[in-house]
């Protein structure tokens, strides 16, 4: 049996605050768990990078595609319907994120309070730094490498969240009901 870590406080985590910002409360998480929503959200970073890069071609008009990229990021989770099935990697990753966001109020296995999710996010942050450098310098290699590193870190993080969901659905009937 795996050790669990009791909740630490009622204070919301940074992930919970971001979820609220995007309107992810209650059943809206189900739309967010649609695999089409998950995979199309990966387009946001590339669209944003291309929009910022376009300042070299269209000057301040680049703010239009930048704004459209941000709008795409904000509305993406609400554009998709609840998935017909949640028995897939992407949906399970979103469910794990939902559980992880509540880790201060929900008892989760100790290994998921470890540094791995934070390490995956730190890895992504390094990619963001490289991406920002590439966009400032208009250098393609750091831009592409930064995007790949950010996505790699995000995929690693989602994979950890899939493992968290799979572990928690065995313990909590409410979580098990999310999978159909």
N, C-alpha and C positions, 0 to 999 in steps of 0.2 A: 504494500500500500504506500502511496506517495504522500509525503507530508504536505499539509496545506498551511497557508498563512492566513490568519484571521484578518478581517478588514481593519484598516488602520485609522480611519476617520470618516466623518460625513462630508468632508471637503471634496468637491469634485476634482477629478484629475484634469490635466490640460487637454487630454483627448476628449473627455466629456464636455468640456467647454467648447471645443471646436465642433463637436457633434451638434451641440445646441445652436451654434452659429449657423450651421448648415440646415437647421430644422430637423435634425435626426432625433426624433422622439417617438416612442411607441411604435406603431406599425409603419411609419415612414422608413424605418430601417429595412423593411422587406423590399421596398422599391430600390433602395440603395444596394441590396443584396442581389439584384438582378445581374447575372453575369455580363450582359451587354452594357450595363451601367459601369460595372467594375472595369471592364476592358477599355471602354471608350474614355474613361477618366485618365487613362495613361496618355491619351493624346494631348492633354492640357499642357504639359510641360514643353512638348515639342512645338505646339502652336504658339505658346508664349515666347519661346526662344526665337522662333521665326519672326514673330511680331516685333520683338525688340531688335533683332538683327535688321529688320526692314527700315530702321531709322536711317541707315546708310543710303537707302534708295528713295525713301519718300519723306524723310525729315520728320517733323512733328506729327504728320498724318499717321505715323506708326502707332500713335495712341489709340486710334480707332481699332485696329486689330488686337492691340493689347487689351482694350476694354472688352472686346468681343470674346477673347480667350478667357478673361475673368468671369464674364457672364456665363460662358459654357461650363466653367468649373462650378459655378454656383447653382445653375439650374439642372445640371446633368442628373443628380440623384432623383429629381422629381419628374423627369421626362419619361422614365421607364416604368412599366407596370410591375406589379409583384410577379416574380418568376413563377412559371408553371411547376418547376421543381427547384429545390434548394440543395439537392444532393450533388453538388459540384464544388470544386476547389474554391472558386471565387466567392460563392455565397457563404461557404463555411468560413472563409477568411473574414468576411464582413461580420459574421456572427461572433467570431472570436474577438474582433475589434470592439464590438459592442460590449462583450463581457469584460475585456481588458480595460475599457474606458471606465467601468464601474468597479475597478479593482480595490478602491478604497472603501467600498461598501459591501463587496461580495468576496467571500472566501475563495481564493483560487490556489491551485497547487504552487508550491514554493518555486519550482523551476521556472514558472512564468512571471515571477517577481524578480527574476534574475536580471542580469545585465544584457541578455541577448536581445530582447526587443529594443532596448535603448542603444545597443551597439549597432543594430540594423539601421536605426534612425540616424545615429552619428555617421555611419558610412554614407547614408544618403546626403547628409549635410556636407560632407567632403565633396561629393559630386556637385552639390549646389554651388560651393565655392569655386570649383573648377569651371562650372558652367558660367557663373557670373564673370569670372576673369575672361573667358573666351568671348562673352558678349561685349564686355568693355573694350577688349582689344580687337574685336571682329576677327577672331581666329577660330577656324572651323574645327580643328582637332580637339581643343579643350571643350568646345561646345558639345560636340558629339560624345566625347568621353564623359563629360559631366552628365549628360542625359542618360547614358548607359549606366553609369555608377548610381545615379539617383534611382532609376528603375530597378536595378539589381538590389539595392537596399530595400526598396519598397516590396519587391517580390519576396525577399527573405523575411521581412516583417510579416507580410500576409501569411506566409507559410507557417510561421510560429503561431499566428492567430488561428489557423486551421487546426493545428495540434491542440491549442487551448480549447477550442470549441469541442473537438472530438473528446477530450478528457472531461470537460464540464457537462456535456450532454448525458454522460453516463451517471452523473450525480444529481442533476437538476432536471426534473421532468419538464419544466417550462422551456428550458433550452432545447431539450430533445424534440419538443413540439415544433420548433422552428424549422426542423428538417423534414421535408416531405417530397 
